[in-house]
Amino acid sequence: MNAIEKFKAALSAAEIQVLHQCLKQAMQPLPEDAVPWYLGGSQAATGHLTSMYAKALQNLSSQWTHSHLGLNWDTPERTHASRSQALAEFAKQLHDLGYITGWRNEKFSYWEDHVIGTGQQCLEPTALLPAAFEMERSAFRFFGLRSHAVHVNGFTREGHVWCGRRALTKPTDPGMLDNVAAGGLPAGESLQTCAIREMAEEAGISEALAWRAVSHGKVSTCRSVANGWHHETLWVYNLLVPPEVKPINQDGEVSEFACLSPKQVVEAIASDAFTVDAACVIAQGVLN
């Protein structure tokens, strides 16, 4: 019996159902007053704004035009460079006005749905896929843009799970339980490179061990958050952590690590002690 089989064998049917519910509830419906916005002539919404955020953008620039569908925006050049530059200016202005907080000085790439796909048909984000633009990561929720992140489940041979507790200084979900390593995908970085880097920074896991992490699918998540609309594709990896390896944080983003039994994991998920994304990743890593 491998680690995942041992994890599932330790749970009751009701506890397994808690994990299934995580995946069922990952995609929350848009608020009724959400305002979709469209990049150029796109047929699918690029992102979703709160009504207040939509008004803020229209106040900033007449380039944000209104239609019966929502808002439309693009640069005259319609290029990656021109869009990225213009959006950088918007993000800076919105930050100065207090709409965007937690500035990270790190860029995320945005790929349109017709380029990268959606749901289980989503392609792996790489430089081979042309991105529409890149922008400061802390602005993605304001604009309601789909981002990508890598999450790693760390299993022991007994089927227990290594979990990190997010530092209280984290801008999102401080103090909550998380996967052994996780992080947003920066512009220009591959999923596996991101996973290896995050395992080193957050858990002190060697590159040799990190390479053994196995891709275990993806899960999409959407929900309203305090600073906008969170829409992210979570790329899941499972790693078997040898008994001699104990995760040790290196970058100050994790306050502590705990090795939880399967029942402790499910209990923590049911009591909302895990971040929503981390709970979805555990469910994906165990059930699929």
N, C-alpha and C positions, 0 to 999 in steps of 0.2 A: 504494500500500500504506500503510495507516495504522499507527500506532505499535504496536498490539496484533498486527497481522498480521506486522509486522517482528520483534517479539519471538518469536512462534511460529516464524517461518521460520528463525530463527537456532538453533533447537533440534533435536536428534535425536529420534527416536521414543522412545528410552529416557528422554530428559530430559523430554519431554512427559508420559511416564508418571509421573514423580516428582510432577508437579503434580496429576495425576488421583488419585494416592495420598493427597495432602493432603486432598482432599475426601472420599475414601472413609473415611479414618481420623479425620475430624473428630468423629464421634459415637462415643465410647467407651462400652462397657457399664458399667452400675452395678456397684459392688462387691457381692459376695454378701451382705455384712452391712449394706448400706445400709438405713436406716430411713425409709420415706416418711412425710411428714406431710401432713395434709389440713386445709384451711381450712374450718371449718364443715361443711356438708353436701356439699362438693365431691366429684365422682365421680373426678376426676383428681388425682394427687398434686400438691400445691403446691410441695413441695421435697423434698430428700433429705438425711438427716443421717447422720453416722457414728454407730455405736452409742454411742461415748463422748459425742458431742454430744447425742444423744437423752437420755441419763441426766442430763447437765448441765441440760438444760431442765426435766426432771421434778423435779430437785432444787430448781430455782429457783421453780417454781410448780405447784400442783395443777391449774391450768387445762390443762396438757398431759396429756391423758388417753390411755390406751392402748387400742387395739382390735386385733383380729386382723389388720388391714391395716397398722397402724403407729401413729402418734400423730395425735391430733385437737386442734385449737385454734381458738378464735375468742373475740371479746369478746361480752358479752351484747347489745350494741347492733348488732353486725355492720355497722359503718359504717367508711368510709375513715378518718375522724378518730380513732375509738376504737381501731382496729387499729394505726394509725400511732403513736399515743401509747403504747400498751402495748408494741409492738415496740421502740420507742425505749428504753423502760425495760429491757427484756430485753437489748438490744444493749449498753447502758451497763454493766449488771451483768456480762455476759459479757466485755466489754472489761476491766473491773476485775479479773476473775478470770484474765485472760490468754488466754482462748479466741479473742478477736478482736483482731488487731493492725492497725497501719497505719491508724488512724482518719483519715478524710478530711473530716469535717464537710460532707458532700455527700450528698444523698438521691437514691436511685433509686426509680422507680415499679415496682410489680409488677402485671401484668395476668394474670388467670387464663386458662387455655388456651381455655375456651369463649368468652372475650371477644375475645382477640387472634388465636387460631388457632395452629397449629404448623407447623413445616417450611416448605415452599414456600407454604403457605396462610396463613402469618403475615401479619397486617395491619400497616400502618405504625403504630408507637406514637405516638399523638397525644392531646391533651387531650379529643378527641371520644370516645375509648374510656374507659369508667370503670375506673380502676385500683382494685384491691382495697385497696391501702395503699402507703405509701412508707416507706423505711427507709434508714439510713446504709449507703452503698454497700459499705463494708468488711465489713459483716455478711452480705452476700448469699451469699458462699461458705459461711459457717458454716451458714446455713439451706438451702443448696442451691437457691437461687431463680434463675429465669431472668431475666437482665438483658439490656440492649440496648446496643450500641456502634456507633459510626460509624468506619469505616476508609477512608482515601483512598490509592489507588495513584497515584503521580506518575510518569507516563511522559514521556520525551523524544521528539522527532520520530524519532529513530533507533531507538526501541524499547527504550532503556535505562530503568532504573528508579531513581528517587531513593529512598534508604532512610535512615532515621534509626537511630542507635544509642541505645538507652535509657540514660539517665543511671544511674550506679551508685547513686544515692540513691533510685531508684524502688522502691516497696515490692514490686512484682511484676516478675519477669523483668529485673532490672537488667543492663545491659551487652549485652543481646541486640539483634539487628537487628529493626527494625519498619518499618511503612509510613511514608510521608512525613508522615502525620498520623493520629492515632487517639485515640479517647477514649470513655469510657462516656457514656451518654445520661442527663443529670441530669433529675430530676423537673421537668416543666413546660417542657422545651425540645424544639423540633422537631428532626428528623433533620438537615435542611439547615442550620438555625441552628447546631446543634452542630458540623457539619462545617466550616462557615465559621469558627467561633470556634477550633476546634482547628487549622485550617490557619494561622490568624493567630498563635496562641500557640506552636505547636510548630515551624512552618516559616517564619514571617514572610511568608506569602503574602497578597497584598492581597485585599480583599473582592471587587473587580471580577474578579480572576482566579478566586477561589474559587467564585464563582457559576457558572463554566463547568464545574465538576465534574459528571459525568454519573452518575446512579444506575445501578449495574450488578448489581442483585439482592442477594441475601442468602445467608448460609451459617450454619447452626447448629453449635455446637460444645459438646461435653460431655466432661469428664474429671475424674478425681480430682486434687486439688492438696493441698499441705501443710496448708492451712487449710480443707478441706472439699470441696465439689463445685462445680466451675465449669460453669455452663450459660449460654450467651450466644448471642443472635442478632446476627450481625455484618452491618451494613448497609454495602454496598460502593459506593464511588464511584471513578471513574477520572478523573484530571485530566491534560490535556496541558500540561506545563510548558514554556514558551517558553525558547529558549536563553539569553536575557538574564536569566532568573530563576534564582537560586541559593538554595535553602532555607537560612534562618538561624534557629536556635532563639531564642525570645524568653522562655520561661518556666523555663528550667533543667532541663526534663525530657528533653532530647535532648543528648547529649554531642558528636555530630558527624553530618554527613550524607555519604553516599557515593553516587555515581552508578554503578550496577553494570550490566554487560552481561547479556543474558539467560542466558548460560552461567554467569556468576558468581552470579546470583540462584539458579539451580537448584542449583548446587554448595553454596551457603550453606544452602539449604533442606535438602538431603540430609545435610549435616553438622550439622543442628540449631542453626545459628547464628541463625536467625530464631525469633521466638516462634511458637508453634503457631498462634495466631490470625492473625498477619501472613502466615504461609505459606498458610493457607487463603484469605485475602483476595486474595493475588496469584493463586492458582489460580483463584478465582472470577472475578476481573477479566480474566483472560487466556482462560479456557476457555469461559465462558458469556456 
